[in-house]
Amino acid sequence: MDGFEYPVKSWEYNIPKEKRRKKMAVVKVIEILAESNKSWEDATKEAVAEATKTVRNVQSVYVKNFQAIVEDDKIVRYRVNAKISFIVQE
């Protein structure tokens, strides 16, 4: 190693220091469309909850698009297109 210590990512704090950053991680990104009657934030939480039913090691969520459904001049549903990143196990 060149003596340079890489910054620690938040998910790395659960990994012992001697095992951090020795190998590259394989990260996959999935796209989930989610909806809520409350807010875009709640729709994003729904997307993460749905992803974690089948995927482990979720690291981040990026909301690509926002959409609101309007009925009778009021927002009735909030939708997000979320990209969820997770680390693939060896």
One Martini backbone bead per residue (centre of mass of N, CA, C, O) as a GRO file, in nm:
protein
   90
    1MET     BB    1   0.102   0.032   0.012
    2ASP     BB    2   0.107   0.400   0.013
    3GLY     BB    3  -0.029   0.511   0.306
    4PHE     BB    4  -0.307   0.572   0.216
    5GLU     BB    5  -0.611   0.677   0.369
    6TYR     BB    6  -0.921   0.626   0.330
    7PRO     BB    7  -1.215   0.725   0.362
    8VAL     BB    8  -1.483   0.668   0.569
    9LYS     BB    9  -1.762   0.509   0.542
   10SER     BB   10  -2.049   0.460   0.710
   11TRP     BB   11  -2.060   0.139   0.651
   12GLU     BB   12  -1.755   0.080   0.768
   13TYR     BB   13  -1.789   0.084   1.086
   14ASN     BB   14  -1.870  -0.237   1.090
   15ILE     BB   15  -1.576  -0.267   0.997
   16PRO     BB   16  -1.287  -0.365   1.043
   17LYS     BB   17  -1.004  -0.191   0.973
   18GLU     BB   18  -0.834  -0.436   0.845
   19LYS     BB   19  -1.088  -0.483   0.618
   20ARG     BB   20  -1.072  -0.222   0.479
   21ARG     BB   21  -1.021  -0.158   0.142
   22LYS     BB   22  -0.894  -0.423  -0.006
   23LYS     BB   23  -1.148  -0.430  -0.186
   24MET     BB   24  -1.363  -0.427  -0.420
   25ALA     BB   25  -1.689  -0.345  -0.478
   26VAL     BB   26  -2.002  -0.467  -0.564
   27VAL     BB   27  -2.242  -0.262  -0.726
   28LYS     BB   28  -2.589  -0.226  -0.726
   29VAL     BB   29  -2.873  -0.109  -0.928
   30ILE     BB   30  -3.204  -0.021  -0.854
   31GLU     BB   31  -3.543   0.027  -0.967
   32ILE     BB   32  -3.808   0.213  -0.798
   33LEU     BB   33  -4.155   0.241  -0.773
   34ALA     BB   34  -4.325   0.480  -0.562
   35GLU     BB   35  -4.601   0.529  -0.317
   36SER     BB   36  -4.794   0.805  -0.160
   37ASN     BB   37  -5.023   0.996   0.047
   38LYS     BB   38  -4.814   1.199   0.196
   39SER     BB   39  -4.507   1.178   0.050
   40TRP     BB   40  -4.196   1.165  -0.089
   41GLU     BB   41  -4.054   1.055   0.156
   42ASP     BB   42  -4.245   0.813   0.196
   43ALA     BB   43  -4.197   0.690  -0.083
   44THR     BB   44  -3.896   0.638  -0.033
   45LYS     BB   45  -3.935   0.449   0.210
   46GLU     BB   46  -4.095   0.239   0.047
   47ALA     BB   47  -3.869   0.164  -0.148
   48VAL     BB   48  -3.672   0.059   0.066
   49ALA     BB   49  -3.860  -0.151   0.193
   50GLU     BB   50  -3.893  -0.319  -0.066
   51ALA     BB   51  -3.594  -0.382  -0.120
   52THR     BB   52  -3.534  -0.521   0.174
   53LYS     BB   53  -3.691  -0.789   0.114
   54THR     BB   54  -3.444  -0.890  -0.116
   55VAL     BB   55  -3.214  -0.694  -0.009
   56ARG     BB   56  -2.882  -0.637   0.082
   57ASN     BB   57  -2.677  -0.373   0.159
   58VAL     BB   58  -2.791  -0.100   0.170
   59GLN     BB   59  -2.659   0.239   0.096
   60SER     BB   60  -2.859   0.392  -0.119
   61VAL     BB   61  -3.062   0.678  -0.234
   62TYR     BB   62  -3.198   0.791  -0.552
   63VAL     BB   63  -3.394   1.047  -0.674
   64LYS     BB   64  -3.498   1.092  -0.998
   65ASN     BB   65  -3.823   1.120  -0.962
   66PHE     BB   66  -4.114   1.329  -0.953
   67GLN     BB   67  -4.468   1.278  -0.861
   68ALA     BB   68  -4.806   1.408  -0.894
   69ILE     BB   69  -5.139   1.343  -0.805
   70VAL     BB   70  -5.435   1.500  -0.932
   71GLU     BB   71  -5.747   1.577  -0.751
   72ASP     BB   72  -5.948   1.827  -0.717
   73ASP     BB   73  -5.691   2.027  -0.675
   74LYS     BB   74  -5.530   1.776  -0.536
   75ILE     BB   75  -5.302   1.602  -0.374
   76VAL     BB   76  -5.306   1.229  -0.355
   77ARG     BB   77  -5.015   1.148  -0.486
   78TYR     BB   78  -4.684   1.018  -0.441
   79ARG     BB   79  -4.398   0.990  -0.662
   80VAL     BB   80  -4.112   0.767  -0.718
   81ASN     BB   81  -3.783   0.732  -0.865
   82ALA     BB   82  -3.568   0.487  -0.738
   83LYS     BB   83  -3.222   0.448  -0.661
   84ILE     BB   84  -3.072   0.144  -0.544
   85SER     BB   85  -2.791   0.068  -0.346
   86PHE     BB   86  -2.579  -0.235  -0.341
   87ILE     BB   87  -2.393  -0.486  -0.196
   88VAL     BB   88  -2.227  -0.756  -0.308
   89GLN     BB   89  -2.170  -1.061  -0.221
   90GLU     BB   90  -1.914  -1.311  -0.217
   0.00000   0.00000   0.00000
